[in-house]
Amino acid sequence: MCGIIGIVGREPVAGHLVEALKRLEYRGYDSAGVAVATNGTLKRLRSAGRVAELAAAADREKLTGNTGIAHTRWATHGEPSEKNAHPHLSGGIAVVHNGIIENYVELRAELEKRGHKYKSETDTESVAHLLSDEFKKSGDLAQAMREVCKELRGSFTLLAIHS
């Protein structure tokens, strides 16, 4: 079962995100990832396998941002792999997702017609691309999320951050 975490803090959050993912390990998962906003950019780390591998990568990378999201994934769309692990990125936005987007096949076809290139086999990547497009219109991530959710069918919880 997937787990998602989001933290906005005053100090670097990567260690807290990884610690929160460790607390979700009992639920079962096949991959994990974090994204942290740092100085106007997003830093993302993903790993197929155990959270311990992600923790080691986070220690090496010294992620310093004070806003971040994290995810443990149980594969429903696409094989368990780093490319399918969350967070997914598009246009300076990172997204994690718990649940299912039932109309992702139709959304993907439309987004590919608009020129979006997919790097995963997941339903979540469609949300990242939709958010990127909506954010360009409004410049407001919350407003973009409200508009995107109107297009989605399914049962889901989403977290997103912008660089």
SEGUSE-152199 format. One line per field, with one value per residue (C-alpha): residue number from 0; x, y, z. Coordinates in nm, 3 decimals. Example, Ala and Ser with C-alpha at 12.3 -4.5 7.8 and 13.67 -1.06 7.14 Angstrom:
2
doti <- c(0, 1)
px <- c(1.230, 1.367)
py <- c(-0.450, -0.106)
pz <- c(0.780, 0.714)
end
This chain:
163
doti <- c(0, 1, 2, 3, 4, 5, 6, 7, 8, 9, 10, 11, 12, 13, 14, 15, 16, 17, 18, 19, 20, 21, 22, 23, 24, 25, 26, 27, 28, 29, 30, 31, 32, 33, 34, 35, 36, 37, 38, 39, 40, 41, 42, 43, 44, 45, 46, 47, 48, 49, 50, 51, 52, 53, 54, 55, 56, 57, 58, 59, 60, 61, 62, 63, 64, 65, 66, 67, 68, 69, 70, 71, 72, 73, 74, 75, 76, 77, 78, 79, 80, 81, 82, 83, 84, 85, 86, 87, 88, 89, 90, 91, 92, 93, 94, 95, 96, 97, 98, 99, 100, 101, 102, 103, 104, 105, 106, 107, 108, 109, 110, 111, 112, 113, 114, 115, 116, 117, 118, 119, 120, 121, 122, 123, 124, 125, 126, 127, 128, 129, 130, 131, 132, 133, 134, 135, 136, 137, 138, 139, 140, 141, 142, 143, 144, 145, 146, 147, 148, 149, 150, 151, 152, 153, 154, 155, 156, 157, 158, 159, 160, 161, 162)
px <- c(0.000, 0.135, 0.223, 0.274, 0.435, 0.471, 0.669, 0.717, 0.968, 1.233, 1.521, 1.618, 1.339, 1.499, 1.598, 1.251, 1.091, 1.307, 1.237, 0.863, 0.897, 1.074, 0.771, 0.550, 0.760, 0.533, 0.261, 0.463, 0.609, 0.841, 1.005, 1.041, 1.136, 1.168, 1.167, 1.290, 1.264, 1.605, 1.694, 1.438, 1.507, 1.375, 1.608, 1.461, 1.588, 1.415, 1.499, 1.355, 1.382, 1.421, 1.394, 1.744, 1.882, 1.699, 1.827, 2.186, 2.139, 1.983, 2.282, 2.524, 2.330, 2.296, 1.950, 1.904, 1.554, 1.295, 0.995, 0.953, 0.735, 0.800, 0.636, 0.646, 0.495, 0.321, 0.314, -0.023, 0.082, 0.419, 0.685, 0.859, 1.153, 1.327, 1.165, 0.817, 0.891, 0.740, 0.782, 0.716, 0.832, 0.705, 0.776, 0.927, 0.651, 0.691, 0.392, 0.328, 0.003, -0.186, -0.479, -0.572, -0.641, -0.895, -0.883, -0.504, -0.491, -0.710, -0.520, -0.187, -0.299, -0.414, -0.098, 0.126, -0.063, 0.025, 0.393, 0.451, 0.710, 0.651, 0.933, 0.726, 0.440, 0.242, -0.091, 0.072, 0.293, -0.021, -0.103, 0.243, 0.201, -0.151, -0.034, 0.253, 0.014, -0.236, 0.037, 0.158, -0.191, -0.239, 0.101, -0.084, -0.017, -0.329, -0.549, -0.377, -0.443, -0.812, -0.843, -0.655, -0.867, -1.175, -1.023, -0.935, -1.155, -1.076, -0.993, -0.675, -0.476, -0.214, 0.073, 0.270, 0.546, 0.685, 1.050)
py <- c(0.000, 0.343, 0.605, 0.977, 1.241, 1.618, 1.855, 2.230, 2.329, 2.577, 2.333, 2.070, 1.811, 1.521, 1.332, 1.374, 1.256, 0.944, 0.874, 0.902, 0.655, 0.411, 0.425, 0.322, 0.019, -0.222, -0.151, -0.307, -0.134, -0.193, 0.148, 0.485, 0.841, 1.199, 1.541, 1.854, 2.215, 2.380, 2.731, 2.736, 2.381, 2.035, 1.761, 1.413, 1.077, 0.747, 0.387, 0.048, -0.161, -0.067, 0.276, 0.213, 0.251, 0.582, 0.695, 0.623, 0.822, 1.112, 1.116, 1.127, 1.404, 1.633, 1.760, 2.097, 2.216, 2.289, 2.177, 1.823, 1.526, 1.153, 0.828, 0.452, 0.269, -0.062, -0.109, -0.099, 0.059, -0.048, -0.271, -0.201, 0.012, 0.342, 0.498, 0.415, 0.525, 0.852, 1.151, 1.226, 1.557, 1.794, 2.164, 2.227, 2.034, 1.709, 1.487, 1.187, 0.995, 0.733, 0.565, 0.518, 0.750, 0.549, 0.768, 0.792, 0.612, 0.879, 1.155, 1.015, 1.002, 1.365, 1.482, 1.302, 1.480, 1.807, 1.711, 1.567, 1.289, 1.011, 0.853, 0.603, 0.357, 0.509, 0.684, 0.946, 1.093, 1.218, 1.424, 1.584, 1.685, 1.817, 2.020, 2.164, 2.280, 2.429, 2.598, 2.776, 2.927, 3.051, 3.058, 2.921, 2.558, 2.528, 2.659, 2.430, 2.131, 2.221, 2.237, 1.911, 1.724, 1.815, 1.613, 1.303, 0.999, 0.757, 0.749, 0.933, 1.162, 1.388, 1.598, 1.837, 2.094, 2.348, 2.440)
pz <- c(0.000, -0.092, 0.164, 0.108, 0.325, 0.288, 0.510, 0.508, 0.774, 0.882, 0.854, 0.595, 0.566, 0.373, 0.688, 0.835, 0.510, 0.499, 0.868, 0.799, 0.510, 0.741, 0.969, 0.675, 0.577, 0.766, 0.507, 0.225, -0.080, -0.375, -0.422, -0.255, -0.334, -0.213, -0.377, -0.202, -0.317, -0.287, -0.407, -0.688, -0.808, -0.730, -0.616, -0.653, -0.536, -0.611, -0.539, -0.626, -0.315, 0.049, 0.210, 0.351, -0.003, -0.042, 0.299, 0.195, -0.127, 0.066, 0.304, 0.008, -0.173, 0.132, 0.035, 0.204, 0.115, 0.381, 0.170, 0.041, -0.039, -0.018, -0.122, -0.078, -0.376, -0.422, -0.800, -0.969, -1.301, -1.437, -1.291, -0.961, -1.078, -1.019, -1.329, -1.195, -0.838, -0.722, -0.714, -1.081, -1.227, -1.494, -1.543, -1.200, -1.020, -0.825, -0.747, -0.523, -0.529, -0.334, -0.506, -0.869, -1.159, -1.359, -1.671, -1.697, -2.034, -2.196, -2.016, -2.130, -2.493, -2.479, -2.303, -2.553, -2.836, -2.659, -2.666, -2.318, -2.307, -2.057, -1.861, -1.661, -1.694, -1.406, -1.380, -1.155, -1.425, -1.603, -1.295, -1.300, -1.665, -1.610, -1.310, -1.510, -1.784, -1.536, -1.333, -1.648, -1.683, -1.327, -1.154, -0.849, -0.751, -0.534, -0.815, -1.063, -0.835, -0.806, -1.187, -1.240, -0.986, -1.193, -1.479, -1.277, -1.220, -0.944, -0.576, -0.485, -0.263, -0.418, -0.287, -0.505, -0.465, -0.707, -0.734)
end
